[in-house]
Amino acid sequence: MEMLRGFIVSYRRGPKTQRPKECLLKFPHIKSFSEASSLIGRKVAWPVGERKCIGKIVAPHGKKGLVRARFRKGVPGEALGSQVEII
């Protein structure tokens, strides 16, 4: 199986709040809600040198293939726009 790579698009946020533990992820070949739903429960990692921030895909987000991932620790702002991989 090939390693799936995606990008961190943004934090999950509202009008007055921002949740750094939850991120919105975009995988280039995932285009629909049903394809995104198949990724729920998979673990993702954002590499930081030799250590990694580990998270889990918890829900689809919208109808265009974005997913929501919850990380154990908050992901830093420098992670926005960078790659994550499914482990």
Phi, psi and omega in degrees: 000135179285154180279126179277129177240138179224187182232146173277118183272314184194171167281161169283128184213163177234191182299325183234004184229159175218134183248099183290346177278344180243129181236154173263129182244144177237123174256127190302324184265000176268117187242349185226167179299318183290324176292321179293326180295333180288346180271353183298133180096347179283151179265144178235156179225136171253111184288135175231088183063235180270344176258158184231146170272121184259138177218179182223137177284122187249338183194154169286162181225106181080191185252004186252012173102005174283152175232159179252131179239139178251122181263156180293317175243161179296139179275133182291161181298333179292348179282339182297127182089354181265173186275148169234160178227148177277130180248000000 
